Amino acid sequence: MTSRLLMPYRSAGRAARSDVRRVARPPEVRGSTRATEILDWADPGVTALVNRVRGRASAPETLRVAHRIIAREIRPVYSVEDRRRVSATLRLGRGSCSQRMAVLEAVARAVGIRTRVRGLLVDGVFWYPRFPRLKPLVPKQVLLAWPEFRLEGAWVPIGELFGRADGGFTNRGGETLFDAVARTTVDWGGATACGAPGTACDLSAQVRTDLGHFDSRDALFAQHGQTLCFAARTVTEPVLGRWSAGS
């Protein structure tokens, strides 16, 4: 987490513009099943995880089982290295929301399910409840790679993978976005509402810029950088990379 001064130059420039906008993109991004630098699903460690979820009744069930394993076995932390390889996350046994979602994407690609990501710049205020004493250090905007999976002829965002709606996501306590999708829909596009007043699944009001879809998170980060600049990541990763979510 960092302030605007420690954000990459391109991200800092975008943060200075407070208007919500949508960046023009081609109407259809097909995604892929190929391995990438981040989604290195041919690595033996990733293959071992993939072998544990093969043979399920359907592609959605394969992803749900994989999600449960990742949630149980990879400890949630505040790592800021969004471009970390999936194989490294598995070896460490800990990862951020972004890193854990990347693991699920790698599993999907390994079993033949195409994936892509939607790039979102989310208002840093959304993360204030998680860092109440560190608000000045929270980024003005946070770049989020939100995965989507090609299932039964349609693109299904990770936030709709389980098809549940129980109270929405408040970004408080130890529950992360990755964990929350197993119990509630998480929608950044404004199409869903659920639960009691003030606990809606619709988080579209938190999106400052919709960057559109990309074939992979690698492509998103290559074009738009990460939330933190290299110096900030180098300084903060040794601490945040071990700091358990909610502690």
Backbone as CSV, one residue per row, in Angstrom:
resi,resn,N_x,N_y,N_z,CA_x,CA_y,CA_z,C_x,C_y,C_z
1,MET,0.841,-1.185,0.000,0.000,0.000,0.000,0.882,1.241,0.000
2,THR,0.522,2.239,-0.752,1.347,3.435,-0.804,0.515,4.653,-1.163
3,SER,1.101,5.797,-0.981,0.445,7.041,-1.353,0.679,7.308,-2.831
4,ARG,0.081,8.377,-3.358,0.233,8.709,-4.767,1.687,8.914,-5.143
5,LEU,2.499,9.451,-4.229,3.895,9.721,-4.546,4.687,8.464,-4.855
6,LEU,4.270,7.334,-4.307,5.005,6.093,-4.518,4.352,5.189,-5.553
7,MET,3.287,5.685,-6.209,2.658,4.913,-7.270,3.470,5.065,-8.559
8,PRO,3.395,4.092,-9.466,4.055,4.258,-10.754,3.575,5.514,-11.441
9,TYR,4.411,6.099,-12.293,4.099,7.376,-12.925,2.757,7.340,-13.638
10,ARG,2.520,6.264,-14.441,1.275,6.198,-15.198,0.075,6.099,-14.276
11,SER,0.183,5.297,-13.202,-0.933,5.150,-12.269,-1.184,6.446,-11.515
12,ALA,-0.112,7.143,-11.127,-0.267,8.400,-10.402,-0.992,9.422,-11.256
13,GLY,-0.685,9.437,-12.548,-1.362,10.357,-13.445,-2.836,10.064,-13.536
14,ARG,-3.193,8.788,-13.579,-4.604,8.428,-13.641,-5.317,8.786,-12.344
15,ALA,-4.611,8.636,-11.216,-5.238,8.926,-9.927,-5.587,10.397,-9.787
16,ALA,-4.867,11.264,-10.495,-5.124,12.690,-10.403,-6.459,13.064,-11.040
17,ARG,-6.997,12.163,-11.882,-8.283,12.420,-12.513,-9.346,11.656,-11.750
18,SER,-10.244,12.354,-11.104,-11.196,11.717,-10.198,-12.462,11.236,-10.901
19,ASP,-12.637,11.586,-12.196,-13.864,11.184,-12.868,-13.851,9.680,-13.152
20,VAL,-15.018,9.066,-13.005,-15.155,7.660,-13.343,-15.251,7.553,-14.852
21,ARG,-14.469,6.699,-15.463,-14.491,6.603,-16.906,-14.236,5.172,-17.331
22,ARG,-14.566,4.870,-18.560,-14.330,3.568,-19.145,-13.369,3.736,-20.314
23,VAL,-12.273,2.990,-20.305,-11.300,3.063,-21.378,-11.772,2.189,-22.534
24,ALA,-11.765,2.732,-23.741,-12.247,1.990,-24.897,-11.400,0.749,-25.143
25,ARG,-12.059,-0.367,-25.365,-11.387,-1.640,-25.623,-12.131,-2.364,-26.741
26,PRO,-11.476,-3.316,-27.408,-12.202,-4.129,-28.386,-13.388,-4.810,-27.712
27,PRO,-14.484,-5.043,-28.458,-15.701,-5.567,-27.839,-15.554,-6.970,-27.273
28,GLU,-14.616,-7.760,-27.789,-14.481,-9.130,-27.306,-13.013,-9.492,-27.135
29,VAL,-12.668,-9.901,-25.943,-11.326,-10.422,-25.654,-11.500,-11.905,-25.375
30,ARG,-10.865,-12.732,-26.182,-11.157,-14.162,-26.162,-10.514,-14.901,-24.999
31,GLY,-9.520,-14.321,-24.342,-8.832,-15.044,-23.292,-8.003,-16.174,-23.878
32,SER,-7.517,-17.061,-23.006,-6.611,-18.104,-23.477,-6.479,-19.191,-22.425
33,THR,-5.922,-20.338,-22.840,-5.552,-21.395,-21.899,-4.033,-21.549,-21.808
34,ARG,-3.299,-20.707,-22.510,-1.850,-20.879,-22.533,-1.217,-20.455,-21.211
35,ALA,-0.054,-21.030,-20.936,0.724,-20.608,-19.769,1.355,-19.255,-20.047
36,THR,1.528,-18.450,-19.006,2.196,-17.162,-19.111,3.277,-17.090,-18.037
37,GLU,3.985,-15.973,-18.005,5.012,-15.817,-16.982,4.423,-15.915,-15.580
38,ILE,3.269,-15.312,-15.365,2.613,-15.386,-14.056,1.874,-16.707,-13.901
39,LEU,1.098,-17.068,-14.899,0.266,-18.281,-14.837,1.060,-19.473,-15.376
40,ASP,2.095,-19.836,-14.662,3.031,-20.868,-15.133,2.541,-22.268,-14.745
41,TRP,1.417,-22.672,-15.344,0.746,-23.888,-14.900,1.490,-25.175,-15.238
42,ALA,2.539,-25.104,-16.063,3.322,-26.303,-16.360,4.313,-26.637,-15.250
43,ASP,4.503,-25.743,-14.290,5.405,-26.003,-13.169,4.904,-27.209,-12.371
44,PRO,5.796,-28.087,-11.907,5.371,-29.288,-11.180,4.504,-28.989,-9.961
45,GLY,4.788,-27.901,-9.258,3.979,-27.559,-8.093,2.551,-27.224,-8.463
46,VAL,2.374,-26.532,-9.590,1.031,-26.203,-10.050,0.338,-27.458,-10.572
47,THR,1.102,-28.287,-11.288,0.546,-29.535,-11.815,0.009,-30.421,-10.692
48,ALA,0.704,-30.455,-9.566,0.255,-31.260,-8.428,-1.101,-30.789,-7.940
49,LEU,-1.308,-29.473,-7.890,-2.613,-28.939,-7.493,-3.669,-29.287,-8.531
50,VAL,-3.329,-29.142,-9.791,-4.276,-29.437,-10.871,-4.735,-30.886,-10.792
51,ASN,-3.820,-31.791,-10.515,-4.168,-33.211,-10.441,-5.166,-33.509,-9.322
52,ARG,-5.198,-32.660,-8.306,-6.122,-32.863,-7.189,-7.559,-32.496,-7.542
53,VAL,-7.745,-31.730,-8.612,-9.096,-31.269,-8.939,-9.624,-31.867,-10.236
54,ARG,-8.822,-32.649,-10.909,-9.289,-33.261,-12.163,-10.416,-34.264,-11.898
55,GLY,-11.215,-34.496,-12.943,-12.236,-35.526,-12.861,-13.517,-35.109,-12.190
56,ARG,-13.726,-33.810,-11.979,-14.975,-33.352,-11.365,-16.113,-33.411,-12.383
57,ALA,-17.327,-33.290,-11.893,-18.497,-33.481,-12.747,-18.639,-32.390,-13.813
58,SER,-18.131,-31.202,-13.536,-18.275,-30.093,-14.475,-17.123,-29.123,-14.302
59,ALA,-16.961,-28.237,-15.293,-15.918,-27.221,-15.201,-16.152,-26.274,-14.021
60,PRO,-17.395,-25.787,-13.794,-17.611,-24.929,-12.629,-17.252,-25.619,-11.313
61,GLU,-17.599,-26.892,-11.187,-17.290,-27.607,-9.954,-15.776,-27.770,-9.788
62,THR,-15.068,-27.985,-10.884,-13.599,-28.062,-10.825,-13.025,-26.784,-10.226
63,LEU,-13.517,-25.639,-10.669,-13.018,-24.357,-10.171,-13.419,-24.128,-8.716
64,ARG,-14.614,-24.547,-8.344,-15.040,-24.378,-6.951,-14.192,-25.222,-6.006
65,VAL,-13.895,-26.448,-6.416,-13.035,-27.310,-5.587,-11.640,-26.702,-5.478
66,ALA,-11.109,-26.223,-6.603,-9.788,-25.593,-6.583,-9.790,-24.367,-5.680
67,HIS,-10.855,-23.566,-5.752,-10.955,-22.375,-4.908,-10.908,-22.763,-3.436
68,ARG,-11.636,-23.811,-3.065,-11.659,-24.227,-1.665,-10.276,-24.681,-1.196
69,ILE,-9.550,-25.379,-2.054,-8.201,-25.823,-1.690,-7.279,-24.621,-1.510
70,ILE,-7.337,-23.683,-2.442,-6.483,-22.484,-2.372,-6.811,-21.683,-1.118
71,ALA,-8.107,-21.497,-0.841,-8.518,-20.731,0.337,-8.027,-21.383,1.619
72,ARG,-8.005,-22.711,1.631,-7.619,-23.444,2.836,-6.100,-23.523,3.010
73,GLU,-5.354,-23.605,1.924,-3.935,-23.936,2.006,-2.982,-22.788,1.711
74,ILE,-3.480,-21.685,1.164,-2.619,-20.521,0.907,-3.064,-19.385,1.817
75,ARG,-2.232,-19.057,2.768,-2.576,-18.052,3.785,-2.719,-16.673,3.159
76,PRO,-3.826,-15.952,3.445,-4.016,-14.613,2.875,-3.136,-13.568,3.555
77,VAL,-2.368,-12.851,2.748,-1.496,-11.784,3.248,-1.664,-10.565,2.343
78,TYR,-0.938,-9.494,2.654,-1.056,-8.258,1.891,0.119,-8.061,0.935
79,SER,0.594,-9.115,0.336,1.705,-9.010,-0.615,1.367,-8.013,-1.719
80,VAL,2.383,-7.273,-2.180,2.169,-6.252,-3.208,2.800,-6.621,-4.542
81,GLU,3.317,-7.833,-4.665,3.943,-8.288,-5.907,2.900,-8.992,-6.770
82,ASP,2.139,-8.210,-7.531,1.068,-8.778,-8.338,1.579,-9.662,-9.466
83,ARG,2.844,-9.501,-9.854,3.364,-10.281,-10.968,4.112,-11.531,-10.495
84,ARG,3.957,-11.888,-9.252,4.600,-13.106,-8.745,4.051,-14.332,-9.475
85,ARG,4.919,-15.251,-9.817,4.496,-16.483,-10.474,3.606,-17.304,-9.548
86,VAL,2.653,-17.987,-10.136,1.774,-18.869,-9.370,2.576,-19.940,-8.647
87,SER,3.579,-20.488,-9.300,4.400,-21.532,-8.677,5.081,-21.017,-7.414
88,ALA,5.495,-19.746,-7.409,6.135,-19.163,-6.225,5.125,-18.987,-5.094
89,THR,3.923,-18.566,-5.432,2.877,-18.427,-4.415,2.588,-19.769,-3.749
90,LEU,2.526,-20.822,-4.534,2.276,-22.152,-3.974,3.431,-22.599,-3.076
91,ARG,4.650,-22.318,-3.478,5.808,-22.717,-2.659,5.825,-21.966,-1.336
92,LEU,5.477,-20.685,-1.373,5.471,-19.873,-0.154,4.314,-20.249,0.776
93,GLY,3.218,-20.703,0.196,2.054,-21.033,1.011,1.319,-19.817,1.528
94,ARG,1.519,-18.680,0.905,0.823,-17.451,1.286,0.717,-16.562,0.050
95,GLY,-0.324,-15.710,0.050,-0.488,-14.845,-1.107,-1.579,-13.813,-0.901
96,SER,-1.496,-12.756,-1.665,-2.528,-11.720,-1.647,-3.762,-12.206,-2.402
97,CYS,-4.811,-11.397,-2.387,-6.001,-11.701,-3.188,-5.611,-11.917,-4.647
98,SER,-4.836,-10.994,-5.180,-4.440,-11.072,-6.579,-3.667,-12.351,-6.860
99,GLN,-2.739,-12.693,-5.983,-1.919,-13.883,-6.183,-2.742,-15.160,-6.059
100,ARG,-3.679,-15.193,-5.137,-4.521,-16.385,-4.976,-5.481,-16.531,-6.153
101,MET,-6.006,-15.417,-6.655,-6.834,-15.488,-7.850,-6.027,-15.977,-9.046
102,ALA,-4.767,-15.571,-9.122,-3.909,-16.042,-10.210,-3.733,-17.554,-10.150
103,VAL,-3.644,-18.102,-8.942,-3.532,-19.556,-8.805,-4.767,-20.230,-9.400
104,LEU,-5.943,-19.691,-9.115,-7.174,-20.267,-9.652,-7.201,-20.151,-11.177
105,GLU,-6.736,-19.044,-11.705,-6.669,-18.884,-13.157,-5.737,-19.919,-13.778
106,ALA,-4.596,-20.150,-13.148,-3.634,-21.128,-13.672,-4.234,-22.521,-13.701
107,VAL,-4.955,-22.887,-12.644,-5.625,-24.188,-12.603,-6.640,-24.281,-13.743
108,ALA,-7.422,-23.223,-13.928,-8.424,-23.225,-14.992,-7.778,-23.453,-16.352
109,ARG,-6.732,-22.728,-16.638,-6.069,-22.874,-17.933,-5.486,-24.273,-18.106
110,ALA,-4.967,-24.825,-17.029,-4.345,-26.145,-17.116,-5.356,-27.231,-17.465
111,VAL,-6.624,-27.039,-17.078,-7.643,-28.042,-17.383,-8.450,-27.662,-18.619
112,GLY,-7.999,-26.641,-19.345,-8.628,-26.288,-20.616,-9.718,-25.247,-20.557
113,ILE,-9.850,-24.530,-19.437,-10.849,-23.463,-19.308,-10.177,-22.133,-19.629
114,ARG,-10.693,-21.435,-20.632,-10.115,-20.140,-20.989,-10.370,-19.126,-19.882
115,THR,-9.389,-18.260,-19.661,-9.547,-17.177,-18.692,-9.124,-15.856,-19.311
116,ARG,-9.621,-14.791,-18.737,-9.195,-13.436,-19.056,-9.365,-12.618,-17.790
117,VAL,-8.932,-11.365,-17.787,-9.146,-10.512,-16.621,-9.746,-9.189,-17.046
118,ARG,-10.503,-8.610,-16.144,-11.014,-7.254,-16.300,-10.158,-6.345,-15.431
119,GLY,-9.607,-5.313,-16.009,-8.768,-4.379,-15.264,-9.603,-3.261,-14.662
120,LEU,-9.499,-3.086,-13.337,-10.278,-2.073,-12.635,-9.368,-1.236,-11.755
121,LEU,-9.546,0.065,-11.799,-8.894,0.953,-10.848,-9.922,1.281,-9.769
122,VAL,-9.699,0.739,-8.570,-10.656,0.846,-7.471,-10.207,1.943,-6.506
123,ASP,-11.152,2.728,-6.046,-10.873,3.838,-5.129,-10.162,3.327,-3.873
124,GLY,-9.056,3.965,-3.515,-8.314,3.555,-2.332,-9.121,3.651,-1.053
125,VAL,-10.134,4.519,-1.016,-10.981,4.661,0.166,-11.650,3.330,0.511
126,PHE,-11.887,2.508,-0.495,-12.522,1.214,-0.268,-11.709,0.360,0.704
127,TRP,-10.383,0.583,0.754,-9.515,-0.213,1.617,-9.288,0.420,2.993
128,TYR,-9.845,1.594,3.248,-9.631,2.247,4.540,-10.048,1.389,5.740
129,PRO,-11.192,0.683,5.693,-11.564,-0.116,6.872,-10.535,-1.186,7.220
130,ARG,-9.766,-1.611,6.243,-8.765,-2.651,6.492,-7.491,-2.069,7.096
131,PHE,-7.243,-0.789,6.851,-6.028,-0.137,7.356,-6.400,1.169,8.062
132,PRO,-7.148,1.105,9.147,-7.674,2.333,9.763,-6.602,3.289,10.260
133,ARG,-5.431,2.778,10.629,-4.367,3.644,11.141,-3.353,4.021,10.078
134,LEU,-3.545,3.529,8.864,-2.574,3.770,7.802,-3.211,4.431,6.587
135,LYS,-4.300,5.145,6.804,-5.014,5.733,5.676,-4.139,6.620,4.786
136,PRO,-3.224,7.436,5.339,-2.405,8.276,4.461,-1.502,7.483,3.518
137,LEU,-1.261,6.214,3.846,-0.376,5.387,3.022,-1.126,4.530,2.013
138,VAL,-2.451,4.508,2.091,-3.235,3.720,1.147,-3.220,4.427,-0.209
139,PRO,-3.041,3.691,-1.299,-3.014,4.314,-2.636,-4.306,5.050,-2.950
140,LYS,-4.203,6.059,-3.798,-5.396,6.760,-4.255,-6.296,5.822,-5.049
141,GLN,-5.662,4.943,-5.815,-6.392,3.933,-6.577,-5.599,2.636,-6.542
142,VAL,-6.296,1.525,-6.574,-5.652,0.206,-6.555,-6.028,-0.526,-7.836
143,LEU,-5.035,-1.020,-8.554,-5.283,-1.766,-9.783,-5.667,-3.203,-9.438
144,LEU,-6.840,-3.610,-9.901,-7.361,-4.940,-9.606,-7.524,-5.726,-10.898
145,ALA,-6.946,-6.926,-10.942,-7.143,-7.854,-12.066,-8.229,-8.838,-11.649
146,TRP,-9.421,-8.673,-12.204,-10.586,-9.467,-11.790,-10.802,-10.587,-12.808
147,PRO,-10.590,-11.843,-12.412,-10.631,-12.946,-13.380,-12.043,-13.268,-13.872
148,GLU,-12.086,-13.747,-15.108,-13.312,-14.292,-15.676,-12.984,-15.629,-16.342
149,PHE,-13.942,-16.561,-16.304,-13.739,-17.913,-16.803,-14.790,-18.228,-17.862
150,ARG,-14.355,-18.876,-18.945,-15.289,-19.238,-20.015,-15.933,-20.576,-19.664
151,LEU,-17.190,-20.512,-19.234,-17.903,-21.690,-18.761,-19.225,-21.824,-19.506
152,GLU,-19.411,-22.946,-20.149,-20.665,-23.255,-20.842,-21.067,-22.132,-21.795
153,GLY,-20.077,-21.624,-22.530,-20.339,-20.635,-23.573,-20.496,-19.213,-23.110
154,ALA,-20.240,-18.929,-21.833,-20.389,-17.566,-21.309,-19.212,-17.227,-20.403
155,TRP,-18.924,-15.932,-20.282,-17.871,-15.481,-19.379,-18.459,-15.293,-17.986
156,VAL,-17.880,-15.987,-17.015,-18.345,-15.925,-15.634,-17.264,-15.283,-14.765
157,PRO,-17.511,-14.096,-14.210,-16.531,-13.483,-13.304,-16.359,-14.326,-12.047
158,ILE,-15.205,-14.230,-11.438,-14.952,-14.997,-10.219,-15.976,-14.667,-9.136
159,GLY,-16.486,-13.449,-9.125,-17.465,-13.050,-8.119,-18.823,-13.708,-8.261
160,GLU,-19.053,-14.421,-9.367,-20.317,-15.122,-9.585,-20.108,-16.626,-9.695
161,LEU,-18.908,-17.085,-9.392,-18.559,-18.487,-9.590,-19.383,-19.428,-8.720
162,PHE,-19.711,-18.986,-7.513,-20.446,-19.846,-6.588,-21.953,-19.594,-6.600
163,GLY,-22.380,-18.493,-7.234,-23.804,-18.215,-7.364,-24.515,-17.997,-6.055
164,ARG,-23.840,-17.428,-5.076,-24.449,-17.197,-3.767,-24.571,-15.702,-3.497
165,ALA,-25.435,-15.341,-2.556,-25.650,-13.935,-2.224,-25.945,-13.807,-0.737
166,ASP,-24.912,-13.646,0.043,-25.085,-13.614,1.495,-24.391,-12.390,2.084
167,GLY,-25.059,-11.239,2.011,-24.603,-10.073,2.748,-23.623,-9.155,2.086
168,GLY,-23.058,-9.505,0.940,-22.114,-8.626,0.285,-20.754,-8.618,0.957
169,PHE,-19.853,-7.764,0.450,-18.471,-7.703,0.937,-18.182,-6.307,1.474
170,THR,-17.736,-6.218,2.722,-17.506,-4.924,3.360,-16.035,-4.538,3.444
171,ASN,-15.138,-5.462,3.112,-13.689,-5.219,3.185,-13.224,-4.961,4.613
172,ARG,-13.840,-5.613,5.556,-13.448,-5.507,6.954,-13.025,-6.866,7.491
173,GLY,-12.191,-6.853,8.514,-11.795,-8.094,9.165,-10.871,-8.939,8.316
174,GLY,-10.871,-10.240,8.574,-9.918,-11.122,7.918,-10.371,-11.653,6.579
175,GLU,-11.663,-11.508,6.247,-12.140,-12.029,4.968,-11.632,-11.179,3.811
176,THR,-11.058,-11.833,2.810,-10.567,-11.147,1.617,-11.569,-11.293,0.486
177,LEU,-11.345,-10.551,-0.587,-12.189,-10.695,-1.766,-12.179,-12.131,-2.269
178,PHE,-11.000,-12.746,-2.282,-10.892,-14.123,-2.766,-11.768,-15.051,-1.930
179,ASP,-11.723,-14.904,-0.623,-12.519,-15.762,0.254,-14.008,-15.441,0.156
180,ALA,-14.337,-14.161,0.010,-15.732,-13.732,0.047,-16.563,-14.322,-1.080
181,VAL,-15.960,-14.534,-2.246,-16.762,-14.993,-3.390,-17.370,-16.373,-3.162
182,ALA,-16.866,-17.126,-2.184,-17.429,-18.447,-1.902,-18.770,-18.351,-1.179
183,ARG,-19.075,-17.182,-0.591,-20.339,-17.054,0.139,-21.251,-15.972,-0.430
184,THR,-20.727,-15.074,-1.263,-21.557,-13.991,-1.771,-21.085,-13.535,-3.141
185,THR,-22.006,-13.041,-3.941,-21.651,-12.446,-5.221,-20.875,-11.153,-4.984
186,VAL,-19.851,-10.931,-5.786,-19.102,-9.676,-5.757,-19.131,-9.116,-7.175
187,ASP,-19.827,-8.005,-7.352,-20.086,-7.461,-8.681,-19.546,-6.041,-8.791
188,TRP,-18.610,-5.828,-9.713,-18.028,-4.501,-9.928,-18.743,-3.735,-11.047
189,GLY,-19.761,-4.374,-11.659,-20.389,-3.757,-12.819,-21.756,-3.159,-12.586
190,GLY,-22.322,-3.331,-11.395,-23.591,-2.707,-11.080,-24.814,-3.498,-11.486
191,ALA,-24.647,-4.805,-11.749,-25.786,-5.600,-12.208,-26.459,-6.390,-11.095
192,THR,-25.854,-6.415,-9.888,-26.352,-7.298,-8.834,-26.527,-6.529,-7.532
193,ALA,-27.549,-6.899,-6.783,-27.723,-6.388,-5.423,-28.206,-7.531,-4.553
194,CYS,-27.817,-7.515,-3.296,-28.246,-8.596,-2.415,-28.137,-8.149,-0.974
195,GLY,-28.773,-8.929,-0.088,-28.609,-8.712,1.339,-29.360,-7.499,1.854
196,ALA,-29.063,-7.152,3.102,-29.713,-6.034,3.773,-29.168,-4.713,3.252
197,PRO,-29.877,-3.609,3.500,-29.383,-2.295,3.086,-27.979,-2.035,3.633
198,GLY,-27.119,-1.512,2.748,-25.743,-1.222,3.142,-24.799,-2.392,2.971
199,THR,-25.320,-3.542,2.554,-24.458,-4.707,2.363,-24.628,-5.267,0.954
200,ALA,-24.840,-4.406,-0.017,-25.085,-4.835,-1.385,-23.853,-5.499,-1.982
201,CYS,-24.125,-6.432,-2.901,-23.041,-7.082,-3.641,-22.474,-6.164,-4.719
202,ASP,-23.204,-5.103,-5.062,-22.795,-4.176,-6.116,-21.721,-3.229,-5.582
203,LEU,-20.495,-3.381,-6.097,-19.385,-2.524,-5.686,-18.979,-1.548,-6.790
204,SER,-19.848,-1.345,-7.772,-19.486,-0.514,-8.921,-19.166,0.928,-8.534
205,ALA,-19.731,1.417,-7.425,-19.460,2.790,-7.005,-18.006,2.988,-6.597
206,GLN,-17.298,1.875,-6.330,-15.902,1.971,-5.919,-14.943,2.024,-7.110
207,VAL,-15.454,1.801,-8.314,-14.602,1.747,-9.508,-14.413,3.149,-10.061
208,ARG,-13.162,3.595,-10.125,-12.839,4.896,-10.697,-12.635,4.802,-12.204
209,THR,-12.004,3.727,-12.663,-11.767,3.540,-14.095,-11.887,2.070,-14.440
210,ASP,-12.678,1.774,-15.466,-12.779,0.427,-16.005,-11.846,0.353,-17.210
211,LEU,-10.787,-0.427,-17.082,-9.783,-0.515,-18.136,-10.144,-1.534,-19.213
212,GLY,-11.231,-2.259,-19.029,-11.637,-3.252,-20.008,-11.026,-4.610,-19.755
213,HIS,-11.135,-5.492,-20.741,-10.674,-6.865,-20.608,-9.317,-7.080,-21.276
214,PHE,-8.573,-8.032,-20.711,-7.245,-8.390,-21.218,-7.141,-9.910,-21.272
215,ASP,-6.363,-10.410,-22.217,-6.206,-11.850,-22.378,-5.611,-12.513,-21.147
216,SER,-4.837,-11.757,-20.379,-4.221,-12.304,-19.167,-3.865,-11.163,-18.242
217,ARG,-3.610,-11.495,-16.981,-3.157,-10.476,-16.034,-1.771,-9.977,-16.435
218,ASP,-0.987,-10.824,-17.084,0.320,-10.383,-17.581,0.150,-9.186,-18.521
219,ALA,-0.813,-9.297,-19.446,-1.047,-8.224,-20.408,-1.530,-6.954,-19.712
220,LEU,-2.398,-7.101,-18.704,-2.881,-5.937,-17.960,-1.731,-5.216,-17.272
221,PHE,-0.892,-5.954,-16.544,0.198,-5.318,-15.798,1.272,-4.776,-16.732
222,ALA,1.473,-5.421,-17.872,2.459,-4.928,-18.835,2.043,-3.558,-19.378
223,GLN,0.747,-3.359,-19.561,0.263,-2.096,-20.120,0.075,-1.017,-19.069
224,HIS,-0.376,-1.392,-17.868,-0.759,-0.387,-16.871,0.099,-0.389,-15.613
225,GLY,1.069,-1.287,-15.524,1.913,-1.336,-14.338,1.177,-1.916,-13.149
226,GLN,1.847,-1.975,-12.000,1.236,-2.426,-10.759,0.852,-1.203,-9.924
227,THR,0.128,-1.438,-8.853,-0.313,-0.319,-8.009,0.878,0.439,-7.439
228,LEU,1.899,-0.282,-7.009,3.062,0.350,-6.407,4.231,0.378,-7.366
229,CYS,5.057,1.418,-7.256,6.286,1.473,-8.037,7.287,0.455,-7.483
230,PHE,8.351,0.212,-8.239,9.328,-0.817,-7.864,9.943,-0.546,-6.494
231,ALA,10.307,0.711,-6.231,10.947,1.044,-4.948,10.011,0.758,-3.782
232,ALA,8.733,1.135,-3.946,7.766,0.909,-2.866,7.545,-0.577,-2.635
233,ARG,7.490,-1.345,-3.713,7.304,-2.789,-3.558,8.503,-3.412,-2.851
234,THR,9.694,-2.960,-3.202,10.909,-3.507,-2.600,10.946,-3.252,-1.098
235,VAL,10.510,-2.075,-0.676,10.558,-1.699,0.734,9.449,-2.376,1.530
236,THR,8.247,-2.450,0.951,7.093,-2.911,1.732,6.854,-4.410,1.669
237,GLU,7.292,-5.073,0.615,6.981,-6.496,0.462,7.480,-7.360,1.618
238,PRO,8.709,-7.133,2.163,9.140,-7.981,3.283,8.203,-7.946,4.489
239,VAL,7.495,-6.828,4.668,6.554,-6.719,5.785,5.155,-7.152,5.366
240,LEU,4.612,-6.517,4.315,3.241,-6.807,3.897,3.098,-8.222,3.356
241,GLY,4.160,-8.747,2.785,4.107,-10.088,2.233,3.963,-11.180,3.271
242,ARG,4.135,-10.839,4.546,3.953,-11.792,5.652,2.831,-11.370,6.611
243,TRP,2.258,-10.203,6.365,1.227,-9.663,7.243,-0.110,-10.306,6.904
244,SER,-0.629,-11.114,7.794,-1.867,-11.841,7.540,-3.051,-10.882,7.436
245,ALA,-3.923,-11.145,6.476,-5.117,-10.329,6.294,-5.953,-10.338,7.559
246,GLY,-6.376,-9.148,7.985,-7.220,-9.016,9.163,-6.491,-8.881,10.472
247,SER,-5.167,-9.062,10.460,-4.420,-8.961,11.725,-4.011,-7.540,12.011
